[in-house]
Amino acid sequence: MTGSPDFIDANIERIRGNISEACARAGRAPDEVRLMAVTKTVDPELVNRAIAQGIDLLGENRVQEFLSKKDSYDKSAEVHIIGHLQTNKVKYIINDVSMIQSVDSERLLAEISRLAVKNGRTMDILCEVNIGGEDSKSGVSPDELRPLLEAAANTEGVRLRGLMTIPPPTDSDIFLGRMKELYDRLSESFPMDVLSMGMTHDYAAAVLHGSTLVRVGTGLFGARSYPAKA
């Protein structure tokens, strides 16, 4: 179940403190790291409580759920798509989000481009990397990343901002380090300013490894029960 509003307030304070501490250890300024509230299965009332406490970025996993809740959200918060995105769902969110973090194919890239151009906008994107090579996760392999970045850099209607990953839960620290090395190396060829990595269980470690955006759901809203898939 999600936490009470007071519980959320305390969690935000704790998470921000942990981020600040990790930044201090890494010799970074706290404002170099952005905190995202991941809102999967969370009631809009609780999301709005987090926004009232200064959370200005929401992460949405599922298009259908987002569409059912978006009109209830405080509009002062920015919204990113962070879950796997099917090409046939892009049309539903193209005008409602400011970034798609889960671009993992040239086919998806082309559809985002087509709809962004059609709607007279430029969509910020991150390319998702499967840094651990896990079959259960989406994202391109590190070896396949450069061609996708080259395509993104030369595609109308999109703006490449950086990379996103979900490292394996075991040996997370090792894969966070590998991701930062990959990001630094490719940043020499592609202008990027966003490295999105780190979740409830590893966001402090991710900050130590150079993450600029951490995505926290359970740690902010409490443990949640997910409905069974039809």
DRENZALUM-200978 format. One record per residue: x, y, z of N, C-alpha, C, O in turn; residue in three letters. Coordinates in pm, whole numbers, plus 50000, padded with zeros to 5 digits. Layout:
N
XYZXYZXYZXYZALA ...
***
This chain:
230
500854988050000500005000050000500885012450000501995012250053MET 500395023049942501125035449945501055041850082500165038850161THR 501995050650109502065056750240501125068550254500565073450157GLY 500975073050377500165084750405500925097050359502125096350335SER 500235108450346500935120750308502125124150398503175128050349PRO 501955122550530503065125550621504245116150596505405120150604ASP 503935103750566504965093850535505745098050412506965096750407PHE 505035103150313505675107750190506595119550219507725120050169ILE 506125128950300506955140550335508275136050397509345140950361ASP 508185126650491509385121850560510305114650463511525116050471ALA 509745106950371510555099850274511295109350181512475107250151ASN 510615119750136511265129450050512445135950121513515137550063ILE 512245139650246513325145850323514515136250337515665140250322GLU 514205123550365515275113550380516015111350249517245110850248ARG 515285110050140515915107550011516785119349970517905117549922ILE 516275131349988517075143049955518345143750039519405147649991ARG 518215139850167519395139650252520415129550204521615132350205GLY 519955117850162520855107550111521545112049982522725109449961ASN 520795118749896521375123849772522445134349803523525134149744ILE 522125143349895523095153749933524365147549991525475152049962SER 524185137250074525345130650134526195123750027527425124450031GLU 525545117049933526275110449825526985120649737528115118249694ALA 526335131849711526975142349632528215147749702529245150049639CYS 528115149749832529255154649909530415144849900531565148949885ALA 530125131949910531175121749901531825121649763533015118849750ARG 531025124749661531525124449523532085137949478532575139149366ALA 532035147949566532505161149528531605168049428532065175849345GLY 530305165149437529335171049347528375180049424528225178649546ARG 527735189249354526715197649415525385190349411525075183849311ALA 524565191249518523275184249518522375187949401521575179749357PRO 522495200249351521615204149241522035198049107521405200749004ASP 523105189949107523485182648987522645170148966522705163948860GLU 521865166449068521075154049062519595157349076519185163949171VAL 518805152648982517375155148985516645142949039516955131649000ARG 515695145149127514905134349187513585132849114512795142249107LEU 513355120949060512095117748994511235109049084511735099649147MET 509945112149091508995103649161508355094149060507695098448966ALA 508575081249080507985071048992506595067749044506445063749160VAL 505595069348961504205069849008503355057648974502135058248984THR 503975046748933503205034848895502335030049011502845027249120LYS 501035029048989499985024749082499735034449196498975031149288THR 500335046149195500165055749304498965064849276498825069849164VAL 498115067049376496955075749360497415090149331498375094949390ASP 496725096949239497095110749206497145119849329497965129049333PRO 496305117449428496325125749549497685125349617498195135549663GLU 498285113449623499595112049685500695117549596501675123149645LEU 500525116049466501485122149373501485137249390502545143549394VAL 500305143049401500205157449417500795162049550501315173149560ASN 500715153549652501355156849780502865157949761503505166949815ARG 503435148549685504865149049658505235161649579506255168049605ALA 504395165149483504635177349405504605189649496505425198749482ILE 503655189749590503555200949684504805202249771505105213149821ALA 505525191149788506765191249867507995193949780509125192149825GLN 507775198149658508885202449573509325192549467510265195449393GLY 508685180949457509015171549351508455177249220507245179249208ILE 509325179649125508875186049001509025177148879508945181848765ASP 509255164048902509445154748791508795141348825509085135348929LEU 507915136648736507225123948753507675114248645507905118248531LEU 507785101548681508125091048586506975081448569506495075648666GLY 506525079648446505385070948415505865058548339506595059648241GLU 505435046948387505805034348324504845029748216505265024548113ASN 503565031748239502545026148152501675037048092501135045548164ARG 501555036847961500805047247892499345047347936498795058047964VAL 498715035747942497295035347976497045040948116496085048448137GLN 497885037348211497725042648346497935057748349497185064948415GLU 498945062448278499205076848273498005084348217497605094748270PHE 497425079148110496285085948050495095086648145494305096048140LEU 494975076648231493855076448325494065086048443493115089448512SER 495305090248465495605098448583496065112648550496035121248638LYS 496485115248428497195127748398496365140148426496915150448466LYS 495065139448405494235151348428494095154748576493695165848611ASP 494435145148663494365147548807495665152648866495695156748982SER 496735152448787498025156848838498125172048843497575179148759TYR 498845176948944499245190948947500125193448825501135186648805ASP 499735203048743500425205348616501785212148631502465214548531LYS 502185215248753503495221648771504645211748758505805215848747SER 504345198748759505385188648749505555183948604504585182548530ALA 506785181748568507135176448437506935161248440507075154948545GLU 506615155348324506395140948316507295134748210507385139748098VAL 507965123848248508765115948153508175101948143507665096548241HIS 508255096048025507965081848008509245074148035510275076747973ILE 509185064548130510375056848164510215041948136511205034648138ILE 508985037348110508755023348082508895020147934508955029047850GLY 508955007247904509025002947764507855008747688506705007847732HIS 508135014847573507115021847496506935015247361507885014247283LEU 505715010547333505395004947203505165016147103504665026847138GLN 505525013746978505395024246878503945028846862503695040546835THR 502995019746878501595023546859501015031546975499865035946969ASN 501805033447080501345041347194501935055547195501515063847276LYS 502875058147107503545071247107502535082447083502625093147144VAL 501575080046994500615090446958499805095247077499315106547077LYS 499655086847179498835090547294499565099747392498915106547472TYR 500875099947387501625107647489502505118647430503165126047504ILE 502525119847298503495128747233503355143247279504345150547282ILE 502155147547314501955161447356501825163147507501565174247554ASN 501995152347583501785153147727503025150747811502995152447933ASP 504125146747748505355144247823506485152647764506425156747648VAL 507495155147846508605163347799509845155147764510795160347706SER 509835142247800510965133747764510505119147760509645114947837MET 511095111547667510935097047663512295091047692513245092547615ILE 512385084047806513685079047851514005065147800515115060247822GLN 513065058647734513205044347703513295041447554512725031647506SER 513995049947480514165047547337515205036547318516355037947359VAL 514785025447255515665013847245515715007947104516234996947086ASP 515185015147005515245010146868515075021746771514495032046804SER 515575019846650515405030046548513955030746502513495041246456GLU 513225019746515511805019846479511025029046572510195036946526ARG 511275028046700510615036846796511065051246775510255060446779LEU 512335053046752512875066346725512165072846607511805084546612LEU 511965065146500511325070546380509875074546406509405084646353ALA 509165066846488507775070246517507685082746606506805091146586GLU 508585083846702508625096046784508905108146695508265118546710ILE 509855106646604510185117446511508975121446427508655133246414SER 508315111546371507175114346283506085122146355505545131946303ARG 505765117846476504685124246549505115137646609504305146846620LEU 506375138746648506855151646698506795162146588506325173346612ALA 507255158646470507215167946357505765171546323505445183146298VAL 504915161446321503505163746290502865173346388501995181246351LYS 503295172746515502715181246618503535193946644503255201246739ASN 504525196446561505285208746571506105210146697506205220946754GLY 506695198946741507505199646862508765191346848508925183546754ARG 509665193146944510885185146953510825177447084510635183247191THR 510985164147075510905155647193512305152247244513135146947169MET 512565155447369513805151147432513755136147454512725130647493ASP 514875129447430514915114947448516195110647518517225117347512ILE 516115099047585517275091747632517265078147564516195072547540LEU 518425072947533518525059447480518715049847597519595051847681CYS 517895039447602517955029947712518985019047681518995013247573GLU 519845016547779520915006747763520694995047858520474997047977VAL 520734983147806520664970947887522084967447929522714958647871ASN 522564974448029523984973548066524364959848118525524955848110ILE 523394952348173523694939148227523394927748132523604916048167GLY 522904930948011522594920447915521514910947961521574899047931GLY 520524915948034519474907448090518334905547990517844915247932GLU 517934892947970516854889947877515524896047921514654898847837ASP 515354898148050514084903048103513924918148090512864923448122SER 514954925048044514894939748037515054944547893515734938247812LYS 514414955847865514554962047734515814970547733516534971447832SER 516074976647619517284984647605518244978247508518234966047488GLY 519084986447448520084981247355521334977047431521594982047541VAL 522084968047374523344964147436524354975447416524214983447324SER 525364976247502526394986547483527014986247344527354996747290PRO 527174974347286527774973147153526894978647043527394982546937ASP 525594979047066524654984046965524244998546987523445004046913GLU 524815004747090524365018047129524795028947032523985037646999LEU 526035028746987526515039646902525665041746777525335053146747ARG 525295031146702524435033546586523095040046621522585048246545PRO 522525036546738521265042646779521475057346814520635065746782LEU 522585060546878522885074446909523105082546782522665094046771LEU 523785076546685524005083546558522685086446488522485097146432GLU 521785076646491520465078746431519705089746504519095098346441ALA 519745089346637519035099446717519575113446691518815123046683ALA 520885114446679521505127546659521165133546523521315145546502ALA 520705125146432520425129846296518965128246258518625127746140ASN 518095127346358516665125546332515905138146368516065143646477THR 515085142646277514275154646297513235152346406512665141546417GLU 512995162746485511925162146583512295156046716511465155546807GLY 513535151246729513995146046857515305152846896516065157446810VAL 515545153347025516795158947077517395148947173516835146347280ARG 518535143247137519225133747222519795140847344520585150147330LEU 519375136547463519855142747586520795133747666521585138747747ARG 520715120347645521585111947724521175097447724520585092447628GLY 521495090547835521285076147846520525072647973520565080048072LEU 519825061347967519115056048083519425041148096519635034347995MET 519475036148220519675022048241519045017348371518805025248462THR 518775004448377518374997548500519364986148519519194975648458ILE 520374987948602521384977448617520834965348691519834966348762PRO 521484953848676521064941948752521124944848902522024951848948PRO 520174939348979520174942049123521394936449195521844941949296PRO 521914925349144523154920049201524334926349128524304927949006THR 525354929849203526524936749147526144949949083526774954248986ASP 525114956449136524664969249081525794979349073525904986748975SER 526644979549174527724989349179528664987849059529124997749002ASP 528944975449023529824972848909529214978148781529884984748701ILE 527934975448760527274979548636527034994648632527035000548524PHE 526825000948747526725015548751528035021748704528035031548630LEU 529145016048749530445020948706530655019048557531185027948490GLY 530245007648504530375005248360529525014948279529925019548172ARG 528345018048333527455027248262528065041248257527985048048155MET 528655045448367529285058748368530465059248270530655069348202LYS 531235048748264532335048248168531825049248025532385056347942GLU 530745041947996530135042247863529625056247830529845061447721LEU 528955062347926528415075847907529545085847880529445094047789TYR 530595085147960531705094547943532375092747807532725102447741ASP 532545080347766533215077747638532375082847521532905089147429ARG 531085080147525530225084247414529915099147416529575104947313LEU 530035105347532529825119847541530885127647464530695139347432SER 531995121147434533025127547352532545129247208533025138047137GLU 531605120847165531085121447028529695127347018529325133146916SER 528915125947125527535130547124527295139747244527505135447357PHE 526855152147222526565160947335525425155247420524305153747371PRO 525715152047544524695146347634524845152647772525955156047814MET 523735154047842523795160047975522935152648078522805157348191ASP 522355141348040521515133748133521985119148138522075112448036VAL 522275114448259522545100348284521545095848390521715098448509LEU 520515088848344519405084748431519655070548479519485060948404SER 520075069248603520265056048664520175057448815520515067748872MET 519715046748877519505046849021518035046649055517255055149010GLY 517645036449137516265035049182516265034049334517265037349399MET 515165029649392515055029749537516225022749606516735027649706THR 516655011349553517665003349621519095007849595520005003849668HIS 519315016149491520695019449457520915034049417521945037249356ASP 519975042949449520115056649400521325063849459521955071849390TYR 521665061049586522835067549645524115062949574524995071049546ALA 524195050049547525355044749473525405050649333526485053749282ALA 524245052249270524195058049136524725072349135525425076449043ALA 524385079849238524895093649249526425093549259527095101849198VAL 526955084249335528415083149346529055080049211530195083749186LEU 528305073349126528825069648994528425079548885528575076548766HIS 527915091148923527705101748824526305103348770526105111148677GLY 525325096248826523955098148779523515112648796523835119048895SER 522765117648698522215131148708520715130948734520115141448757THR 520105118848731518665117648753518385104048814518705093748755LEU 517795103948933517455091348999515945089749003515205099549019VAL 515485077248987514065074248972513605066149093513925054349105ARG 512865072449182512505065949309510985064749321510265074749312VAL 510515052449340509095049949358508775044649495508205051749578GLY 509145032049521508855025749650509465033549766508815035049870THR 510665038449750511325045849857510615058849892510815064250000GLY 509815063749800509095076349822507645073849866507165079849962LEU 506955064849793505535062749819505235050449903504095048349943PHE 506235042249931506025029950006505805018249914505635019849793GLY 505805006149971505594994049892504204994149832503234998549894ALA 504124989149709502844989149639502514975249591503394967249560ARG 501204972349584500744959749527500284962349386499494971549362SER 500774954449291500464956549152499324947449107499324935549141TYR 498374952749031497284944248983497784933548888498734935748814PRO 497164922048892497554911248802497244915148659496254921948631ALA 498114910748567497894913748426496774904948372496624893248409LYS 495994910948286494874903448226495404892848130494614885548069ALA 
***
